[in-house]
């Protein structure tokens, strides 16, 4: 199988800067100003704006570049409204919990999100889903992504409950690009192990002939 790896297809590093720089800036500003919430918020917003400008200078679309900045603004607003610095990371906690649930649900519904994402990137629409081997492989590999979000929650929740602001910032950075890189590598390994040796790869879904689809549908109906 000669396909690119998932890291090649999905570009796992693209969101790493957006996800790590503003939280680290928040913690740095919070500490530098004597644990002032506003010191952290201002530092995070400046860092988020700088990252957005940097991404646009590298050819990113304005909408995509400002998504990260919007997330920083929402996180900052939550912290300001509650007056608790640890709440800057509340949006991250909620998004990880929601992501784990959505990915698990997509597997249960036989629409694994990893397949959906790769299918969009490769402009396959839903052809990948008509390949039983690819559908099974994407389903198995998607569980790795569920595990990724679960790991983050297992680390973030105790720190959030203990109001460990600095540790939350460090954990956010440590569990962004390194964890995504590991997730991409392991899920790619799972896909390769799940596909038959003679499968042509992700770019070439093997769809059954119409007669095979009818036979399969009849068998499913009997079952």
N, C-alpha and C positions, 0 to 999 in steps of 0.2 A: 504494500500500500504506500503510495508516494505522495500522499497529501501533505500539505503544510501542517504543522502542529497547531493546536488550538491557540497557543500564544501568538503564532504568526497570523492566524485568521482574525482573532478578536482584539489583538493589541492590548494586552493586559496592563501595560505601563501607562497608558494614556491618562487614566484617571487618578494615578498615584499621587501626582503633585497636588491636584485639587483636594484630595482627601486627607493629605498629611500636613501640608504647609499651614493652612489657616488654624487648625487645632493646636499645632505646636506654637504658632504665633500667639494664640489666645493664652496658653499656659505661660509663655515667656512674658507677655504683657502683664498678666495677672500677678506673677511673681515679682517682676521688676517694679511694680507700683504698690508693693506692700499688700498683695492679695486684693487689689481693687477690681471689682467686676468690670467697671467701665474701662480700666486700663487693658484688660484682656479683650473686651469687645472691640475697642478701637483697633488694637493690634491685629485681631482676626479679620476685621473688615478691610483694613489696609492690605493685609496679605492676600485676602481673597480677590480684591480688585487688581492687585499686581499680577496674580496668577492668571486672571481673565485676560488682561492686556497681553501678557506673555504668550498665552495660547493663541490669541488672535494674530499676534506677530508671526506665529509659526504656521499660519494658514487655517486655523480652526474657524468654523462658522461662528458669528457673534452669538447666536442662540445657544450653541453647544458650550461656548466659552463662559457664558453667564449663568449656566445651570449651577455650576459649582458655587458661584458668588451668591446666587439666590439661596442655596442651602445654608451658606454661612450666615446670611442675613436672617433667615428663619431661626437658626440655632441661637444667634445673638438676641433676637427678639424674645425668645422663650426665656433665656437666662435673665434678661432685663426685667421681664414681667414677673418672674418668680423671685428675683433677687438672690438666686443661688447659682454660684459659678458652675457647679457640677451639672446643672441643667443645660449648659451649652452642649453637652453630649447626649442629651435626652433624645433628640431627633435621630441620632445614630443608633441608639438602642431600639427605638421604635421601628426604624427602617430595616434593621437586621432581623427583628422578630417577624415583621411583615414579609420580608423576603424569604425567610425560611419557610413560612406557611405557604406562600404562593408557589414556591418551587416544589414543595412536597405535594401540594394539590395538583400541580400540572402533571406530575408523574402519575398520580392516582387516576387522573383523567386521560392518560395516554397521550398527552400533549406536552412532553418534557420540554421545559423552557430552553435547555441547552440546544435541543434540536431546532426549536423555533428561532433562536438567535442566530445559529450557524446557517440555517436555511435562509434567513433574511440577508445575511452577509454574502452568501453565495448566490443569492437571487434564485432560489429553488422553489419559492413559495411553499407548497406543502408536498412536493414530490418526495422529499425524504421520508415522510410519514407513511408512504405507500410501500416503503422498503422495510419488511419485517425485521431484518437484521439491524438496520440503522435505528429503527424505532426502539428496539430492545437495547441497543448500545447507548443511545442517548438517554434512555430511561435510567439505566444503571449509573451512567456517569453523572447524571443530574443529582444523584444522592450525595455526591462529593460536594456539590455546591450547597446543599442543605446543611451538610456537616460544617462547611466553612462559616456559615452564619451562626450555627449553634455554638461553635468554638468562640466566636466573638462575644456572643451573649454570656457564655460561661465566664469569660474574663471580665467583661464590662459591668455586669450586674453587681457583683460584690464590691467593685471599686466605686460604682455609682452610689450604692447603698451606704458605703463608708465615707462618702464625700471626699474621695481621694482625687482631687482635680489634676494634680501633676501626673499621677499614675495613669489617669484616664487619657491624658494627652500622649504619653509615651506608648500606652497600649494601642491607641488609635493608629499611631505611626507604625508600630511593630506588626500590627495585624492587618495592614493594608496591602502594600505591594508584596512583602514576603509571603503572606498567606494566599494572596491571589495567584502568585507565581506557582506555589505548591499545588493549589487547586487546579490550575490549568494543566500542570504536568501530570498529576494523578488522574484527573478525569480523562486526559488524552490517552494515558496508559490503559484505563478501563475500557475506553472505546476500542482501542486496538486489540485488546484481549477478547472483547465481545464479538468482534466481526470475524467472519470466516476468513481463512488465509487467502482465498481467491476473490475476496470482495474488492471491487475497484476503488473504494475509498469514499470519503465524504462528498467529493464533488460529483460523484457518479452514482446516485441512488439506483438500486436494482428494483424496478417496479415489476410486479408479476403481470403476466399476460392476462387479458380480459377473462379468458376461460378459467385461469387459475383463481382470479378474484371471485368469480361466480362460485367455483367449487368451495373456496374458503368460506364464503358467505353462507353457503348451504350447510357446511359443517358447523359453523358457529350457531346457525339457527337450530340445528339438531341438538347441539349441546345445551 
